[in-house]
Amino acid sequence: MVGKYKVITLCGSTKFKDAFMEAQKRLTLEGNIVISVGMFGHSGDDEVWTEGTKAMLDDMHKRKIDMADEIYVINVGGYIGESTKSEISYAQRTGKAVRFLEE
């Protein structure tokens, strides 16, 4: 499996931390380079946020999408929030493939 690796950026609500971690592990073992979120704001990491943190993280995640071949959406129970909708739209506009945990 050594060779060219697809780069996948995970997107989705950070309230699904366990699903993020499971997808990261599975996709990595399938031979992909996986880029994930830097923190889980909806899972307890939001206590370190200051004014402007969300805007910075949202912009940073778009740069992670820029580096990827595709995005993988963590949409547990079909849930897709506003930030994730924006990321999906951005990925589509920039020609990235979009896959979903749940169809």
The first five atom37 places (N, CA, C, CB, O) and aatype in JSON, in Angstrom:
{
  "aatype": [12, 19, 7, 11, 18, 11, 19, 9, 16, 10, 4, 7, 15, 16, 11, 13, 11, 3, 0, 13, 12, 6, 0, 5, 11, 1, 10, 16, 10, 6, 7, 2, 9, 19, 9, 15, 19, 7, 12, 13, 7, 8, 15, 7, 3, 3, 6, 19, 17, 16, 6, 7, 16, 11, 0, 12, 10, 3, 3, 12, 8, 11, 1, 11, 9, 3, 12, 0, 3, 6, 9, 18, 19, 9, 2, 19, 7, 7, 18, 9, 7, 6, 15, 16, 11, 15, 6, 9, 15, 18, 0, 5, 1, 16, 7, 11, 0, 19, 1, 13, 10, 6, 6],
  "atom_mask": [
    [1, 1, 1, 1, 1],
    [1, 1, 1, 1, 1],
    [1, 1, 1, 0, 1],
    [1, 1, 1, 1, 1],
    [1, 1, 1, 1, 1],
    [1, 1, 1, 1, 1],
    [1, 1, 1, 1, 1],
    [1, 1, 1, 1, 1],
    [1, 1, 1, 1, 1],
    [1, 1, 1, 1, 1],
    [1, 1, 1, 1, 1],
    [1, 1, 1, 0, 1],
    [1, 1, 1, 1, 1],
    [1, 1, 1, 1, 1],
    [1, 1, 1, 1, 1],
    [1, 1, 1, 1, 1],
    [1, 1, 1, 1, 1],
    [1, 1, 1, 1, 1],
    [1, 1, 1, 1, 1],
    [1, 1, 1, 1, 1],
    [1, 1, 1, 1, 1],
    [1, 1, 1, 1, 1],
    [1, 1, 1, 1, 1],
    [1, 1, 1, 1, 1],
    [1, 1, 1, 1, 1],
    [1, 1, 1, 1, 1],
    [1, 1, 1, 1, 1],
    [1, 1, 1, 1, 1],
    [1, 1, 1, 1, 1],
    [1, 1, 1, 1, 1],
    [1, 1, 1, 0, 1],
    [1, 1, 1, 1, 1],
    [1, 1, 1, 1, 1],
    [1, 1, 1, 1, 1],
    [1, 1, 1, 1, 1],
    [1, 1, 1, 1, 1],
    [1, 1, 1, 1, 1],
    [1, 1, 1, 0, 1],
    [1, 1, 1, 1, 1],
    [1, 1, 1, 1, 1],
    [1, 1, 1, 0, 1],
    [1, 1, 1, 1, 1],
    [1, 1, 1, 1, 1],
    [1, 1, 1, 0, 1],
    [1, 1, 1, 1, 1],
    [1, 1, 1, 1, 1],
    [1, 1, 1, 1, 1],
    [1, 1, 1, 1, 1],
    [1, 1, 1, 1, 1],
    [1, 1, 1, 1, 1],
    [1, 1, 1, 1, 1],
    [1, 1, 1, 0, 1],
    [1, 1, 1, 1, 1],
    [1, 1, 1, 1, 1],
    [1, 1, 1, 1, 1],
    [1, 1, 1, 1, 1],
    [1, 1, 1, 1, 1],
    [1, 1, 1, 1, 1],
    [1, 1, 1, 1, 1],
    [1, 1, 1, 1, 1],
    [1, 1, 1, 1, 1],
    [1, 1, 1, 1, 1],
    [1, 1, 1, 1, 1],
    [1, 1, 1, 1, 1],
    [1, 1, 1, 1, 1],
    [1, 1, 1, 1, 1],
    [1, 1, 1, 1, 1],
    [1, 1, 1, 1, 1],
    [1, 1, 1, 1, 1],
    [1, 1, 1, 1, 1],
    [1, 1, 1, 1, 1],
    [1, 1, 1, 1, 1],
    [1, 1, 1, 1, 1],
    [1, 1, 1, 1, 1],
    [1, 1, 1, 1, 1],
    [1, 1, 1, 1, 1],
    [1, 1, 1, 0, 1],
    [1, 1, 1, 0, 1],
    [1, 1, 1, 1, 1],
    [1, 1, 1, 1, 1],
    [1, 1, 1, 0, 1],
    [1, 1, 1, 1, 1],
    [1, 1, 1, 1, 1],
    [1, 1, 1, 1, 1],
    [1, 1, 1, 1, 1],
    [1, 1, 1, 1, 1],
    [1, 1, 1, 1, 1],
    [1, 1, 1, 1, 1],
    [1, 1, 1, 1, 1],
    [1, 1, 1, 1, 1],
    [1, 1, 1, 1, 1],
    [1, 1, 1, 1, 1],
    [1, 1, 1, 1, 1],
    [1, 1, 1, 1, 1],
    [1, 1, 1, 0, 1],
    [1, 1, 1, 1, 1],
    [1, 1, 1, 1, 1],
    [1, 1, 1, 1, 1],
    [1, 1, 1, 1, 1],
    [1, 1, 1, 1, 1],
    [1, 1, 1, 1, 1],
    [1, 1, 1, 1, 1],
    [1, 1, 1, 1, 1]
  ],
  "atom_positions": [
    [[0.81, -1.2, 0.0], [0.0, 0.0, 0.0], [0.85, 1.26, 0.0], [-0.92, 0.0, 1.19], [0.31, 2.36, 0.09]],
    [[2.14, 1.12, -0.09], [3.03, 2.27, -0.12], [2.92, 2.94, -1.48], [4.49, 1.86, 0.18], [2.95, 2.26, -2.51]],
    [[2.8, 4.23, -1.5], [2.68, 4.94, -2.77], [2.03, 6.28, -2.6], [0.0, 0.0, 0.0], [2.22, 6.97, -1.6]],
    [[1.23, 6.65, -3.6], [0.53, 7.94, -3.58], [-0.71, 7.8, -2.7], [0.16, 8.41, -5.02], [-1.54, 6.91, -2.9]],
    [[-0.81, 8.67, -1.76], [-1.92, 8.63, -0.81], [-2.91, 9.76, -1.1], [-1.4, 8.73, 0.63], [-2.52, 10.89, -1.36]],
    [[-4.19, 9.42, -1.05], [-5.23, 10.44, -1.18], [-5.27, 11.23, 0.12], [-6.62, 9.8, -1.5], [-5.11, 10.66, 1.2]],
    [[-5.48, 12.55, 0.02], [-5.61, 13.4, 1.19], [-7.09, 13.71, 1.38], [-4.77, 14.72, 1.03], [-7.77, 14.19, 0.47]],
    [[-7.58, 13.42, 2.58], [-9.0, 13.61, 2.9], [-9.13, 14.52, 4.11], [-9.69, 12.24, 3.17], [-8.49, 14.3, 5.14]],
    [[-9.95, 15.56, 3.97], [-10.25, 16.45, 5.1], [-11.61, 16.06, 5.67], [-10.22, 17.96, 4.67], [-12.6, 15.97, 4.95]],
    [[-11.64, 15.84, 6.97], [-12.9, 15.54, 7.65], [-13.65, 16.82, 7.94], [-12.64, 14.75, 8.96], [-13.06, 17.81, 8.37]],
    [[-14.95, 16.81, 7.71], [-15.82, 17.94, 7.99], [-17.03, 17.44, 8.75], [-16.24, 18.68, 6.68], [-17.43, 16.28, 8.6]],
    [[-17.61, 18.29, 9.56], [-18.82, 17.91, 10.28], [-18.87, 18.63, 11.62], [0.0, 0.0, 0.0], [-17.95, 19.35, 11.99]],
    [[-19.96, 18.41, 12.33], [-20.12, 19.03, 13.64], [-19.16, 18.4, 14.63], [-21.57, 18.9, 14.13], [-19.02, 17.18, 14.7]],
    [[-18.5, 19.25, 15.4], [-17.55, 18.75, 16.38], [-18.24, 18.1, 17.59], [-16.65, 19.87, 16.85], [-17.56, 17.62, 18.5]],
    [[-19.57, 18.09, 17.6], [-20.25, 17.36, 18.67], [-20.15, 15.85, 18.45], [-21.73, 17.79, 18.76], [-20.48, 15.06, 19.33]],
    [[-19.69, 15.45, 17.25], [-19.53, 14.03, 16.93], [-18.07, 13.59, 17.04], [-20.06, 13.75, 15.52], [-17.53, 12.97, 16.13]],
    [[-17.44, 13.93, 18.16], [-16.02, 13.65, 18.36], [-15.69, 12.16, 18.15], [-15.6, 14.08, 19.75], [-14.71, 11.84, 17.48]],
    [[-16.48, 11.28, 18.72], [-16.2, 9.84, 18.59], [-16.25, 9.4, 17.14], [-17.19, 9.02, 19.42], [-15.43, 8.59, 16.7]],
    [[-17.21, 9.92, 16.38], [-17.33, 9.56, 14.95], [-16.14, 10.11, 14.17], [-18.65, 10.11, 14.36], [-15.64, 9.45, 13.25]],
    [[-15.67, 11.31, 14.52], [-14.47, 11.87, 13.88], [-13.28, 10.95, 14.11], [-14.18, 13.28, 14.43], [-12.55, 10.62, 13.18]],
    [[-13.08, 10.53, 15.37], [-11.93, 9.71, 15.71], [-11.99, 8.36, 15.0], [-11.84, 9.52, 17.23], [-10.97, 7.85, 14.53]],
    [[-13.17, 7.77, 14.93], [-13.33, 6.48, 14.26], [-13.07, 6.61, 12.76], [-14.74, 5.92, 14.51], [-12.39, 5.77, 12.17]],
    [[-13.63, 7.65, 12.14], [-13.41, 7.85, 10.7], [-11.94, 8.12, 10.41], [-14.28, 9.02, 10.18], [-11.4, 7.62, 9.42]],
    [[-11.3, 8.91, 11.26], [-9.88, 9.21, 11.06], [-9.06, 7.92, 11.08], [-9.37, 10.18, 12.14], [-8.19, 7.72, 10.23]],
    [[-9.33, 7.07, 12.04], [-8.59, 5.8, 12.15], [-8.86, 4.91, 10.94], [-8.98, 5.07, 13.45], [-7.93, 4.38, 10.33]],
    [[-10.13, 4.74, 10.59], [-10.5, 3.85, 9.48], [-9.91, 4.34, 8.16], [-12.02, 3.75, 9.38], [-9.34, 3.56, 7.41]],
    [[-10.07, 5.63, 7.88], [-9.56, 6.18, 6.62], [-8.03, 6.12, 6.55], [-10.03, 7.63, 6.45], [-7.46, 5.9, 5.48]],
    [[-7.37, 6.32, 7.68], [-5.91, 6.2, 7.72], [-5.48, 4.77, 7.41], [-5.37, 6.64, 9.1], [-4.57, 4.56, 6.61]],
    [[-6.14, 3.79, 8.03], [-5.79, 2.39, 7.8], [-6.12, 1.94, 6.38], [-6.52, 1.51, 8.79], [-5.56, 0.95, 5.9]],
    [[-7.01, 2.66, 5.71], [-7.31, 2.38, 4.3], [-6.26, 2.98, 3.38], [-8.7, 2.93, 3.94], [-6.32, 2.78, 2.16]],
    [[-5.28, 3.71, 3.94], [-4.19, 4.24, 3.14], [-4.35, 5.69, 2.71], [0.0, 0.0, 0.0], [-3.83, 6.1, 1.66]],
    [[-5.05, 6.47, 3.51], [-5.26, 7.89, 3.21], [-4.53, 8.76, 4.22], [-6.76, 8.22, 3.2], [-4.3, 8.35, 5.36]],
    [[-4.17, 9.97, 3.79], [-3.7, 10.99, 4.72], [-4.94, 11.76, 5.15], [-2.6, 11.94, 4.07], [-5.66, 12.3, 4.31]],
    [[-5.19, 11.81, 6.44], [-6.42, 12.4, 6.95], [-6.11, 13.69, 7.71], [-7.17, 11.4, 7.87], [-5.26, 13.72, 8.6]],
    [[-6.81, 14.76, 7.31], [-6.72, 16.05, 8.0], [-8.02, 16.23, 8.76], [-6.46, 17.25, 6.98], [-9.1, 16.1, 8.19]],
    [[-7.92, 16.54, 10.03], [-9.11, 16.66, 10.86], [-9.2, 18.05, 11.47], [-9.11, 15.6, 11.97], [-8.43, 18.94, 11.13]],
    [[-10.14, 18.22, 12.36], [-10.3, 19.48, 13.08], [-9.21, 19.59, 14.13], [-11.71, 19.58, 13.73], [-8.67, 18.58, 14.58]],
    [[-8.89, 20.81, 14.53], [-7.86, 21.02, 15.53], [-8.37, 20.94, 16.95], [0.0, 0.0, 0.0], [-7.59, 20.74, 17.89]],
    [[-9.67, 21.1, 17.11], [-10.29, 21.02, 18.44], [-11.77, 20.71, 18.27], [-10.08, 22.35, 19.23], [-12.33, 20.88, 17.18]],
    [[-12.39, 20.25, 19.33], [-13.8, 19.86, 19.29], [-14.61, 20.83, 20.15], [-13.98, 18.4, 19.79], [-14.91, 20.54, 21.31]],
    [[-14.96, 21.97, 19.56], [-15.65, 23.03, 20.27], [-16.96, 22.61, 20.9], [0.0, 0.0, 0.0], [-17.3, 23.07, 21.99]],
    [[-17.7, 21.75, 20.22], [-18.99, 21.31, 20.75], [-18.84, 20.12, 21.68], [-19.94, 20.97, 19.62], [-19.84, 19.59, 22.18]],
    [[-17.62, 19.69, 21.91], [-17.38, 18.55, 22.81], [-16.5, 18.95, 23.98], [-16.74, 17.4, 22.04], [-15.82, 18.1, 24.56]],
    [[-16.5, 20.23, 24.34], [-15.81, 20.67, 25.54], [-14.58, 21.53, 25.33], [0.0, 0.0, 0.0], [-14.06, 22.08, 26.3]],
    [[-14.09, 21.67, 24.09], [-12.9, 22.47, 23.84], [-13.19, 23.96, 23.73], [-12.23, 21.99, 22.59], [-12.26, 24.75, 23.57]],
    [[-14.45, 24.37, 23.81], [-14.79, 25.77, 23.56], [-14.41, 26.7, 24.71], [-16.26, 25.89, 23.3], [-14.52, 27.92, 24.57]],
    [[-13.96, 26.17, 25.85], [-13.6, 27.05, 26.97], [-12.36, 27.88, 26.68], [-13.38, 26.22, 28.21], [-12.11, 28.88, 27.36]],
    [[-11.57, 27.49, 25.68], [-10.36, 28.24, 25.34], [-10.59, 29.26, 24.22], [-9.25, 27.28, 24.93], [-9.66, 29.94, 23.81]],
    [[-11.83, 29.36, 23.73], [-12.13, 30.27, 22.64], [-12.12, 31.71, 23.12], [-13.48, 29.92, 22.01], [-12.57, 32.01, 24.23]],
    [[-11.61, 32.58, 22.28], [-11.7, 34.01, 22.52], [-12.46, 34.61, 21.34], [-10.27, 34.67, 22.68], [-12.81, 33.89, 20.4]],
    [[-12.71, 35.9, 21.39], [-13.39, 36.56, 20.27], [-12.57, 36.34, 18.99], [-13.59, 38.09, 20.55], [-11.37, 36.57, 18.98]],
    [[-13.22, 35.89, 17.95], [-12.54, 35.67, 16.68], [-12.06, 34.25, 16.47], [0.0, 0.0, 0.0], [-11.62, 33.91, 15.37]],
    [[-12.12, 33.4, 17.5], [-11.62, 32.03, 17.35], [-12.42, 31.26, 16.32], [-11.65, 31.3, 18.7], [-11.84, 30.59, 15.47]],
    [[-13.76, 31.33, 16.38], [-14.58, 30.57, 15.44], [-14.29, 30.99, 14.0], [-16.06, 30.74, 15.75], [-14.16, 30.14, 13.13]],
    [[-14.2, 32.28, 13.75], [-13.91, 32.77, 12.39], [-12.56, 32.26, 11.91], [-13.94, 34.31, 12.35], [-12.42, 31.86, 10.76]],
    [[-11.57, 32.26, 12.8], [-10.24, 31.76, 12.44], [-10.3, 30.26, 12.13], [-9.24, 32.03, 13.57], [-9.74, 29.81, 11.13]],
    [[-10.99, 29.49, 12.98], [-11.07, 28.05, 12.76], [-11.83, 27.71, 11.48], [-11.74, 27.37, 13.96], [-11.45, 26.79, 10.76]],
    [[-12.9, 28.46, 11.2], [-13.66, 28.24, 9.96], [-12.79, 28.5, 8.74], [-14.91, 29.14, 9.92], [-12.8, 27.73, 7.78]],
    [[-12.02, 29.6, 8.76], [-11.14, 29.92, 7.66], [-10.02, 28.88, 7.53], [-10.54, 31.32, 7.84], [-9.69, 28.45, 6.43]],
    [[-9.47, 28.48, 8.66], [-8.41, 27.48, 8.66], [-8.9, 26.16, 8.06], [-7.89, 27.26, 10.09], [-8.17, 25.48, 7.35]],
    [[-10.15, 25.81, 8.36], [-10.68, 24.55, 7.83], [-10.83, 24.61, 6.3], [-12.04, 24.22, 8.49], [-10.67, 23.6, 5.62]],
    [[-11.15, 25.79, 5.78], [-11.2, 25.94, 4.32], [-9.81, 25.72, 3.72], [-11.75, 27.35, 3.93], [-9.69, 25.15, 2.64]],
    [[-8.77, 26.17, 4.4], [-7.39, 25.93, 3.91], [-7.08, 24.44, 3.95], [-6.35, 26.73, 4.76], [-6.36, 23.93, 3.09]],
    [[-7.61, 23.73, 4.95], [-7.43, 22.28, 5.01], [-8.14, 21.61, 3.83], [-7.97, 21.72, 6.36], [-7.64, 20.63, 3.27]],
    [[-9.3, 22.13, 3.46], [-10.01, 21.62, 2.28], [-9.17, 21.87, 1.03], [-11.4, 22.28, 2.15], [-9.11, 21.02, 0.15]],
    [[-8.54, 23.04, 0.95], [-7.67, 23.35, -0.19], [-6.57, 22.3, -0.36], [-7.05, 24.74, -0.02], [-6.21, 21.96, -1.49]],
    [[-6.04, 21.79, 0.74], [-4.95, 20.82, 0.69], [-5.41, 19.41, 0.34], [-4.24, 20.8, 2.02], [-4.58, 18.55, 0.04]],
    [[-6.71, 19.16, 0.39], [-7.25, 17.81, 0.25], [-7.65, 17.48, -1.19], [-8.44, 17.64, 1.16], [-7.89, 18.36, -2.02]],
    [[-7.72, 16.18, -1.44], [-8.29, 15.68, -2.69], [-9.8, 15.58, -2.58], [-7.69, 14.3, -3.05], [-10.52, 15.72, -3.57]],
    [[-10.28, 15.34, -1.36], [-11.72, 15.23, -1.13], [-12.02, 15.55, 0.32], [-12.24, 13.8, -1.51], [-11.13, 15.63, 1.16]],
    [[-13.32, 15.73, 0.6], [-13.74, 15.86, 1.99], [-14.63, 14.67, 2.33], [-14.5, 17.21, 2.23], [-15.29, 14.08, 1.47]],
    [[-14.62, 14.34, 3.61], [-15.46, 13.27, 4.14], [-16.29, 13.88, 5.25], [-14.59, 12.04, 4.65], [-15.76, 14.34, 6.26]],
    [[-17.6, 13.89, 5.05], [-18.51, 14.58, 5.95], [-19.01, 13.63, 7.03], [-19.71, 15.19, 5.18], [-19.59, 12.58, 6.73]],
    [[-18.76, 13.99, 8.28], [-19.25, 13.24, 9.44], [-20.65, 13.76, 9.74], [-18.28, 13.39, 10.7], [-20.83, 14.75, 10.44]],
    [[-21.65, 13.07, 9.19], [-23.04, 13.53, 9.3], [-23.88, 12.5, 10.07], [-23.65, 13.77, 7.89], [-24.82, 11.92, 9.52]],
    [[-23.54, 12.3, 11.32], [-24.23, 11.34, 12.17], [-25.72, 11.66, 12.21], [-23.63, 11.34, 13.6], [-26.11, 12.79, 12.47]],
    [[-26.54, 10.64, 11.96], [-27.98, 10.84, 11.94], [-28.46, 11.77, 10.84], [0.0, 0.0, 0.0], [-29.58, 12.28, 10.9]],
    [[-27.6, 12.0, 9.84], [-27.93, 12.89, 8.73], [-27.73, 14.37, 9.06], [0.0, 0.0, 0.0], [-28.03, 15.23, 8.23]],
    [[-27.22, 14.67, 10.27], [-27.08, 16.07, 10.68], [-25.94, 16.77, 9.94], [-26.84, 16.16, 12.19], [-24.81, 16.29, 9.91]],
    [[-26.28, 17.91, 9.35], [-25.3, 18.79, 8.7], [-25.64, 20.22, 9.11], [-25.3, 18.61, 7.12], [-26.67, 20.76, 8.7]],
    [[-24.77, 20.82, 9.92], [-24.99, 22.19, 10.41], [-24.56, 23.22, 9.38], [0.0, 0.0, 0.0], [-24.08, 22.89, 8.3]],
    [[-24.75, 24.47, 9.74], [-24.46, 25.58, 8.81], [-22.99, 25.65, 8.42], [-24.88, 26.89, 9.44], [-22.68, 25.85, 7.24]],
    [[-22.08, 25.5, 9.38], [-20.65, 25.55, 9.04], [-20.28, 24.43, 8.08], [-19.8, 25.46, 10.31], [-19.52, 24.64, 7.13]],
    [[-20.81, 23.25, 8.34], [-20.51, 22.1, 7.46], [-21.12, 22.31, 6.08], [-21.04, 20.8, 8.08], [-20.5, 21.96, 5.08]],
    [[-22.32, 22.86, 6.01], [-22.92, 23.17, 4.7], [-22.02, 24.12, 3.92], [-24.32, 23.79, 4.87], [-21.84, 23.96, 2.71]],
    [[-21.46, 25.1, 4.62], [-20.55, 26.05, 3.98], [-19.3, 25.33, 3.47], [-20.16, 27.16, 4.96], [-18.81, 25.63, 2.37]],
    [[-18.77, 24.39, 4.25], [-17.58, 23.64, 3.84], [-17.87, 22.74, 2.65], [-17.06, 22.81, 5.01], [-17.03, 22.62, 1.75]],
    [[-19.03, 22.12, 2.62], [-19.42, 21.28, 1.49], [-19.52, 22.13, 0.22], [-20.78, 20.56, 1.77], [-19.0, 21.76, -0.83]],
    [[-20.17, 23.27, 0.33], [-20.31, 24.18, -0.8], [-18.95, 24.63, -1.3], [-21.16, 25.39, -0.41], [-18.7, 24.66, -2.5]],
    [[-18.05, 24.99, -0.37], [-16.7, 25.42, -0.74], [-15.96, 24.29, -1.46], [-15.92, 25.86, 0.52], [-15.32, 24.52, -2.48]],
    [[-16.05, 23.09, -0.92], [-15.38, 21.94, -1.54], [-15.9, 21.71, -2.96], [-15.58, 20.67, -0.69], [-15.12, 21.47, -3.88]],
    [[-17.2, 21.78, -3.13], [-17.78, 21.58, -4.47], [-17.34, 22.67, -5.43], [-19.32, 21.55, -4.38], [-17.0, 22.38, -6.58]],
    [[-17.33, 23.93, -4.97], [-16.9, 25.04, -5.83], [-15.43, 24.91, -6.25], [-17.1, 26.37, -5.12], [-15.05, 25.38, -7.32]],
    [[-14.62, 24.27, -5.41], [-13.2, 24.15, -5.71], [-12.85, 22.79, -6.32], [-12.39, 24.37, -4.45], [-11.68, 22.42, -6.42]],
    [[-13.88, 22.04, -6.74], [-13.66, 20.8, -7.47], [-13.27, 19.59, -6.64], [0.0, 0.0, 0.0], [-12.73, 18.62, -7.17]],
    [[-13.53, 19.62, -5.35], [-13.2, 18.49, -4.48], [-14.34, 17.49, -4.47], [-12.9, 18.97, -3.04], [-15.51, 17.86, -4.54]],
    [[-14.0, 16.21, -4.39], [-15.0, 15.18, -4.21], [-15.56, 15.3, -2.8], [-14.41, 13.75, -4.48], [-14.85, 15.7, -1.88]],
    [[-16.82, 14.94, -2.63], [-17.48, 14.98, -1.32], [-18.09, 13.61, -1.04], [-18.58, 16.11, -1.27], [-18.92, 13.12, -1.81]],
    [[-17.68, 13.01, 0.07], [-18.28, 11.74, 0.52], [-18.88, 11.96, 1.9], [-17.22, 10.58, 0.55], [-18.49, 12.88, 2.63]],
    [[-19.83, 11.09, 2.26], [-20.54, 11.23, 3.52], [-20.45, 9.94, 4.33], [-22.01, 11.6, 3.27], [-20.44, 8.84, 3.77]],
    [[-20.39, 10.08, 5.64], [-20.47, 8.94, 6.54], [-21.79, 8.23, 6.34], [-20.31, 9.38, 8.0], [-21.82, 7.0, 6.21]],
    [[-22.88, 8.99, 6.31], [-24.23, 8.46, 6.1], [-24.83, 9.11, 4.87], [-25.13, 8.7, 7.35], [-24.79, 10.33, 4.71]],
    [[-25.38, 8.29, 4.0], [-25.99, 8.83, 2.77], [-27.34, 9.45, 3.05], [-26.13, 7.74, 1.73], [-27.99, 9.94, 2.13]]
  ]
}
